[in-house]
Amino acid sequence: MKFYSFHLMPWPYLEENFRDNNDSAWVTLSNSNYDPKRGAQLYKRYIDELAYADQLGFDGVCVNEHHQNAYGNMPSPNIIATMLVEKVKGKIAVVGNAIPLREDPVRIAEEIAMLDLLSGGRIISGFVRGLGAEYHSFSKNPTESRERFHEAHKLIIDAWTKQGPFEHYGKYYKFRYVNPWPIPIQKPHPPVWIPSQGSSETVAWTAEKKYTYVQTYSSIDTIRRVFKQFKEEANKCGYEASPEQMGWALPVYVADTDKKAMKEAEHGIDYLFNQAFKMPHEIFFPAGYLTLNSIKNVLKAKKGIGTTKLAFEYLVDKEYVLVGSPETVRQKLAKYQEEFGFGNLLPMMQFGTLSHEKTMENIKLFAEKVIPSLKPLGEQAVIAN
């Protein structure tokens, strides 16, 4: 199993009773609540936390893209990835660029190619559609989201793999010349990861492309269902999905004892799920963003996340998060790796209001007490595939 320290880079300074006094931490929350001086300090702190995970033996680090919210302050993950190139030695996973929101997919192809060269071929390129809220932020038609994603994806892959110059005249993007300099050092292109909330169409498409599917934090029942579907879709495409094609992203907190871990994690987890992620249904799921079948699957997966206050005990019990002693967390991960066969874990070592000190302790304990015994899991399956 491989471990990639994942960071949202949240804004941790919302008022304690924010949920009671505000409709949303996305789109409509005024940026008068943002303090640039604090923001500058946070970026430095968060980058240090990712670098520390790398130093302690994580296989890589992960950054992602969100806009106009307190939940994740990385509107440009590629900029953060550039900062990380000289600070980490492992993989850098951009999970991912929200390609339907951009007017120029070729620019994304160029930026990822630059990152791949600067890092010596250590980039993992994730592509996402962006949350429904981001279609409000960008004034984009959510009914076009999936079509824009597929066209942008094809254009980026072509830009990396086809000899230029060539033309692209699609429904949404039109280029007389596609001829990027530079191109990636990894061939045919950097590994592609597809994070998702559990959309059935996304699961099937990712399996068809033989990419790595990453399920973002959901109940353990959802993780079980989605990985089962991914394997079934791979079988339909004539191959057996390997562990390295399946990833699981979720908040993780370890401390010396279960009791201590629960006490120290509670406020940060509550802030993440019930404050910073708060938004009404019409912002989370704008009309036309998901098909009816996918709406059903995502609602099953998320069970009120963002729209309903969820108790910390519920989140722990349903394993949206993993909290406990190193042995408790290790046993759970070993059990689920054996059951699901996933090969990539993306633990969010900082979440919500979790302090820098506690984040560093979390990273250290996880790296020293959890990772070593789990690393060999899934390796034989990878070799066999």
N, C-alpha and C positions, 0 to 999 in steps of 0.2 A: 504494500500500500504506500502511496505517496501523499505527502502532506504539504498543503499550500496555505500559508497564513493569509487570511482574507480580511480586508479592512474596508469599512464604509466611509471612514473619516466623517463621523457625524458632528453636528452642532450640539454640544451637551449642556447648553445654558438656557433652555426653555424654563419658564417659571414652573414651580412645583405643581400648581393647579392648572397648568396649561390646558389639559384636556377639557376641563369644565368650562373654560372661558373662551375657547376657540373652536371653530369648525374643522380646521385643517392645518397641518404642518406643511402642506404642499400647496404650491401654486398661488394661493391667496394670502398666505402669511406674509405680512409686510417685511421687506428687508431692512426696515428701521430697527428690527430686532437683532440685526447682524452687526458685530463689532469687528472691524478689519484688523485691529491690533491683536485681539484675541484669536481671530482667524489665522493670522500669520503664525502665531505661536502654536496653534493646533496643527497646522501643516507640518511644521518642523517636528513636533512631538510624534505625530502619526507616522511619519517617514522613519523616525528613529525606532519605533515599535516594529515596523516591518523589517528593518535592517537587523534588529536584535533577533527576530525569529530566524532569519537567514543564518546569522552567526551560530545559532544553537542547533542547526541541523535540519531545519525545514527544507523540503525539496524546492520550494519556490514561494513567491508571494503573489497576492492577487489584488487588483484594483478594479473599480468599475465606474459606471457613468450614471449620474442622476442630476436633475436640474431643479432649481427654484424650490428648495425645501430644506428642512432642518435634519432630515434623515441621513443624507449622504452628500457631503460637500465636495464632490469631484465632477464638475461639469466637463472636465477634460482629463480622462484617465491617462491619455497618452503623455500629457505633460508630467503627471506624477510618475509614470513609468520611466520617463527620461531622467528624472531625478534619481530613480532607483538603480539605473544602469551601473553607476559607479559605486553604489552602496551595497549591493547584494551580488553574490556569486552564483546563486541558483537561478531557476526559471523566473520569469516575470510574466504573469498571466493577466492580460487585459480582458476582463470578463464582464462586460465587454463594451465595445463601441455600439451605440444605438443607431444603426445604419439607416433605418427609415426616416430618421429625423434630420438627416444631413442632406444638403442639396448637392454635394460633390463627393460621391463615394470614391472617386479616384484619389482625392486628397487623403482619405483614410488609408487607401492602399499604399500611398507614398509614405505616410507617417509610420505605419507599421513596418514597412520595409526599412526605413531609417532606423527604427528601434531595433530591428533584427540585426542590422549591420553593427550598430553601436554596441550591442550586447554580445556580439559574437555568436548569434544564433540561439539566443535563450528566450525568445519571445513566444508566448502562446497567444493567439489572436481569438478573442471571444467576440461573437456577434449577438446582439439582442435587438428586440423590437422596441424596447423601452416600455416602462410601465404606462398604463393608460393615462395617468396624471401628466406625463410628459407631452402628450398630444394636446393638452390644454396649454401647457407652457410654450409650446412651439406653434400653436395655432395650426396644427396639422389635422387633416381629416382622418380619424381613426379607422374608417372603413377601408382606407387605402393601405393600412399598415402592413399587412402581410404581403400584398403585391409589391409594395415598395421595398420591403425587406428582401424578397427573393430576387428582384431585379438588381438591387444594390449589391447583394452577395455575389451574384454571377459576375457583375462588372468588376468587383474587387478581385475575385479569383482569376478572371481573365487577365486583368492588369498584371497580376503576379506571374502568370504562367504562359501567356501568349506573346509571341514576338510582335512588337509594335513597329510602326504605328498601325492602329486599326480603328475602325469607326464603331461607335455604339449609338444606335438610335432606338431607344426603347420607349415605353409608355411614359416613364417618369424622368428618365435621364437621357440627355442627348449630348454626344461628344463627337466632333469631327475627327479629333486626334486623341487616341489613348496610347501613350508611349512613355510610361513613367520611368524616370531615372531618380533614384535607384530602384532595384528590385531585391527581394529578400535573399539572404544567404542560404536559408533552409529550403530544401527542394522536396516536392514541387512548390511548397509554400509553408509558412509556419503552421503548426498544429492549430486546428480550429475547435474551439469549445463553444457550446450553445447552452447557456443558462436559461432556465424557464421556470415559470410558476406551476407548470404541470399541464399545459395545453396539449391535447391529444395530437393535434396537427404538428406541433413542434417536435414532439417525441418521435412521431413517424418520420418526419422529414430528416431529423438528425440521424436516425438509424439508416435511412436510405443513403445519406451522404457519407456514412461511416465516420462521422465526427464523434466527439466526446459530448455526452449529454450531462448537464449539471442541474440537479434539482435543488432549488433554493428552499430555505427552511420551511418545513411542512410537518404535519404529524407523521409518526412512524408508519401508520397505516397507509398514508399517501406515498411515502417513500417506497414501501413494499409494492404498492400497486403500479407506480410509475416505472420502477426498474423492471418489473415483470412485463409491462407493456413494451418497454424498450427492447428487451430480449426477444419478445415475440415478433416485433417489427423487424429486427435484424434477421431472424429466421425466415421471415417472408421474403427478405432480400437475398437469401441464399448464403448467409454466413452466421457464425456464432459470435455474439457480442463478447468482447474481451473486457476484463476488469478496468483497463485503462480508458475504456469508452464510457465509463459511468462515474460521475462525481456527485458528492453530497456536500452542500454548503449549509452551515448552521452555526449559531453561537455556541461556544464551549467555554466552560469555566471549571477549573480544578483548584482545590485547596487541600490542606492536609487531611481534613475529614469531610464527610458528606454534610454534616451540620454547618461547618464553617463555610463551605462552598455555597450552600444555599443562602446563608446570611449575607455573604459578600456579593453575590451575584444578583440578588433580588431587585435592588433599586435600578441597576443598569438595564436589566432585562425588561422591567416594567416600563422604563423610559423608552427603550427601543420599540417595543410593540404597542404601547398605549399612548405615548406622547408623540415621538418623532414620526411614527408611521401613521398617525391619525389622518384620515381623509374620508369624506362621504362617498357613498357608492358611485354617484355620478361622476366624481373625479377619478376614482380608482378604475371604474369600468365604463368609460364613455361609450355611447351607443355605437355599435358596429365594430368595436375593437376586437371582440371575440365572437366566434361562432357559438351557437346554442350549446353544442356538445362540449366545447372548451369552457364555456362559462360554468357548466355543471361540474366539470373536473376541477377547475381552479377554485370554485367555491368550496368543494370538498377538501381541497388541499389546504386552503388558507383559513377556513372555519372562522371567519369574522376578523382576521388580522386587518388592522387599519381602520375598520369600520365599527368594531365592537370592543369594549374593554375586556381583556382576557386576564384571568388571575394567574399569577406567577406559578402557583402549584399546578394549574391546568397545563401550562406550557411545558413544565418539567415532566408531568405525568404522561402527556401525549408525545413527548420528546421532540417538540419543536426546537428545544435546546437540550444540551447535555451538560448537567451540573453534578459535581460530586467529587469524591476523592479520586486520585489517579487510578486506583484499582477499580473503582466503580465505573469510571469512564472507559478505562481500558477494556474491561469485561464486556460492556455494552457494545463498543465498537468491534471487538473481535466477534461477538455473536452476530452482529448485523452484517459484517463483512462476509462471514461464512454463509449467511442466509441469502444476501442480495448479490454478492459477488462484485461489489463496486471496488475500484482501485484507486480512487482519488478522494481525499477528504479535504474540504476547504473550511477549516475551523475559523470562526470569527473570534479572535482572541480579545478584541476590544469591542464593546458594545455600549451604546447609550452613554451613560454618565460614568462608566467605569474609569477610575483614575489611572494616570500613567503608572504609578507605583504598582497598583493591583494588576494592571495589564502586563507589566514586565514580569511580575511574579507568576501570573497565569502562563505566560509563554515559557518561562523557565521550567516550571513544574511539568507542563505538558511535554516539553521537549525531552526532559530528562527521565520522566517516569511513565509516560504513555507511549511515545513514538517508538522507542527501541524494540519493544516486543511485538509491535504491530507491523513494522516495516516489511517483514518477510511475507505477510499474508497476501495472497493473490498472485505471488510471483510465478508459481508453477503454472497457474492458469494462463498468465501472460505468455510464458514460454511456449505452452502448448498451442496457443492461438497463433 
